[in-house]
């Protein structure tokens, strides 16, 4: 039964329904499900076509997804999304009501300004949704690990390499797995209980990233995933998860918040014991 106004009163929300039934959706429907759960406001007020574009799928898939949930079509799903969104905003106990602020750019903003505004919004959304306990756990296991393996493919390979660079500056042992080459697979093969595997994922998880996390879990290694979809496969495979928002009006995802997460993670590790890293940082003339 789809979550109508009656059922939402009983705390059966659209998001809860999607999470409950997620494993039963088709591959393309899962893309829509992930996006709606992480961007409820957009599902509430965008058209099916716009939602499909942002979820990298088709409007027909969005409609079929709504029908799979038991709605007659997208308007029914949107009504449920609006109801849940309004309940969230009207509940003073959440303390999550965003403060009003002046827009960064005028209403007739250019494409350039729209992209910058999206980056700004992504940073704010990421900051609001970050889980402090998950961050503390990630910082703790990275700072005390004997060996760190960072896994990221395609666009994520850059951020994996950048995190490795930042951690190497702190003299932490860190390696990158960015492809299925023999050398990279050999690095994964040496994963053990003393290793931390940090994986990067955007949208649908790359098979190599999922494989790395499954193997790490089998070997008893600590695992952290940095991803832009809370319902993605790798989020379920990792022990700790750091979420970032990647909305963008452009033809690629926004990586502004992801870059912030990477630098903040490295700085938090450094801040655990600044005196231990002081001489090394001065040697590199970084401050």
N, C-alpha and C positions, 0 to 999 in steps of 0.2 A: 504493500500500500504506500503510495507516494506521500511524503510529508506535507500535508495541507496545513492550513491555519489551525485546525483542530488538533492535529497530531503534534505540531510544534509546541502547542500549549503544554503537551505532555512530554516535552523535551526530546521528541524525536525530530531532530533537525535534518535538513538536507545533507549537511556535511557528515553527520553521523550515519545516515543511510548509505551514502557513497562509500564511506570507510568500511561499513559492515559488508557491503556487497562487492567490494573492489576486485577481489580475486576472480569473480565470475564474469567480469567484463571482457570484451575482446581487446586486442592490443591497441587499436585506434581509440576505442572507448576509454581505455585507461589513460590515454593522453588527455582527453577531455576531463576525466575525473580528477586527475592530479591538478590540472589548472584551476578547476572550480574550487576545490578544497583550499588551495593556497591564495585564490583571488576571488573571494566570495562577492566582493563589491562589484567586480566587473561582470560576473554572471548575473547580478541583480539588475544592472542598468545598461549593459551593452546588448546589441543585437546578436542574433545567432551567427551572422556572418563575421562580425567583429570578434566575437569570442572564438570562432573557428580559426581566424587568422592568428590570433595571439597564441592559441594552443597548437598551431602548426598542423591543422587538419582541415576538413571540409565542413561546410554548414550542414550537409546531409548527415555527417557523422554526429554532429551535435544534436540534431533532431532525433536520430536513432538512439542516442544515449539517453535523451529525455524519455523516449518511449520505453527503453529498457528499464527505467526506474518506475514505470507505471503511469507516466503522464501522457496526455493526448498528443502533446508536442512541446516545443520549446517554451511557449508562454506559460505553461503550467510549471515547468521547472524554474523559470525566472520568477514567478510569483512566490514559490517556496524560498528561493534565494533572497528575495527582498524581505520576506517575513523574518528569516533568520538574521539577516543583516540589521534590520531595524531593532530586533530584540537585543542584539549585541550592543548597538549604539545606545539604546534606551535603558540599559541595565546599569545603574550607577555603581553597582558593586564591582564591576569589572575594572573600573579605573582606566579603561583603554580609550576613552573618547579623545580623538586627536584634537589638539588645540587649533583654533582658527588662525590662519596666517595669510598675509597678502601673497598673491601669486608671484612666482619668480619672473614671469614674462607676461606681456599683454595678451589678450585673447587672440589677437591675430599673429601669434608667434610663428616664426619661421621653422622649417624642418630642423635646422641646427639647434634652435632654442628648445624645440620639443624634445630632442634627444638629450640635451643637458637637463631639462626638467625631469625626464624619466630617470636619469641617473640619480638625481637628487632624491626623488621619491623612493627609488630602490634602496638607497642608503638609509632613509628613515624607516622604511618597512622592515628592513633587515635588523636594524637596531631595536625596533619594537618587539620583534618576534624572537630575538636571540634568547636562548635558554642559558642562564648563568651557570647552572649546575653542569650542563653539558660542556660549556666552555672551560670551566675549572677542571673537569675530568680530562678533557683533551690536552690542556696545558700541562697538567700533572704527568700524564703518561708520556708526552713528548719530551718534557724536560728531564725525565729520569730514565729514558730508554737507552739501551746500549746500541740500538740500530733502528733507523727509520727508513722505511721504503715508501716513497710517494708515487702514486699511480694516477696517471691522467693521459687521455689520448686526444688526438685532434686539437681543438681549441684549448682543451684543458691541459694539454701538455705544457703550454707556456706557464700556466700558474703552478703546475707541479714543479717545473724547473725553478721558478722564482722562489717558491717556498724552500726548495733544497738550497738555493743560493743564500737565503736569509739564515737558515739553520747552520749551514757550513761556516758562516761568519761567526757563529757562536761556538764553533769547533765541535758541533754535534755530527755524529756519523750518519750521513743521509745519502740515499741513492734514489734514482728515478726509474720508473718503468713507464715508458710512453708508447711502446709498440710490442708486437709479439715476436720480436727478434730473439735469437738464441741467447744472446747476452742478457736481454731483459728477463726472459723466462728463467735464466739461471739465477738472477737476483731473487726472483720470487721463490725459487726452489730452496733458497737458504733461509727463508722465513722460519722463525721458531718462536718459542714462548718469550724470548727476550726482545722480540721485534715489535715495532708499531707500524702498521700499514695505514697510511693516510690516502684516501681515494677522493678524486674529484669527479663530479658528474653534473651534466647539464641536460635536462630533459630526459629522454629515454636513455637508460644506462648502456654504455658500451660493453659488449660481451667480455672484453679483457678485464675491465674494471670489476664486473660482477665475479668473474673467475678468480681474480686476485683476492677479493674479500672472502669468497667461499673457501679458498685454499688457506688463507690466513686464519680463518675461524677453525678450520680442521686442525691446523698446527698449534692452536692455542694462543695465537698472537693477539695483541690489542688492536682494535680497528676503529678508525674515525673516518666518516664520510662528510664531505663538504658538497652540498647539492642544492639545487633550486626547486626541488619538488619533494614535498614531505611524504608522498606516497610512492616514490620511485622504488624499484627493486633493491637498489643498493642501500637505501635507508633502512630497509628491513634486515639486511645482511650485517651491517656494521653495529658495533656496540654503542658508539657515540655518534651523534649527528649534529652538524652545524648547518643551518638553513640560511640561504641568501636569496634575495629577490632579483630577478633578471628581466623584468618587463622592458620592452623597448618598442618604439614606433618604427624602428628601422628593420632591415632585412637580416640582422643578426641579434642575438641576445645582448643585453647590457651586462657588462662585466665589472662595472664600477664597484658594486657592493662586494663582489667576490674578491677583488683586489684589496678592498678594505679588510675583509675577513682574514686574508693571508697575512697582511702586514700586522694586523692586530694580534693574531695568533703568535707570530714570531716575537713581537714586542712583549707579549705577556710571558712568554718563556724567558726572555731576557730579564724582565722585571722580577722574576722569581729570585734571582741572585745577581744583581747588577755588579757587585764587587768582583764576582768570579769572572765576569766577562769584560770588565773595565779595560784591562791592559790590551786585550785582543781588539776591542773596538777602537781604542786609541791608535793601535798599530795600523789599522786600516783607515784611520782618519775619517771615521764616519760621523763623528760628533764634534 
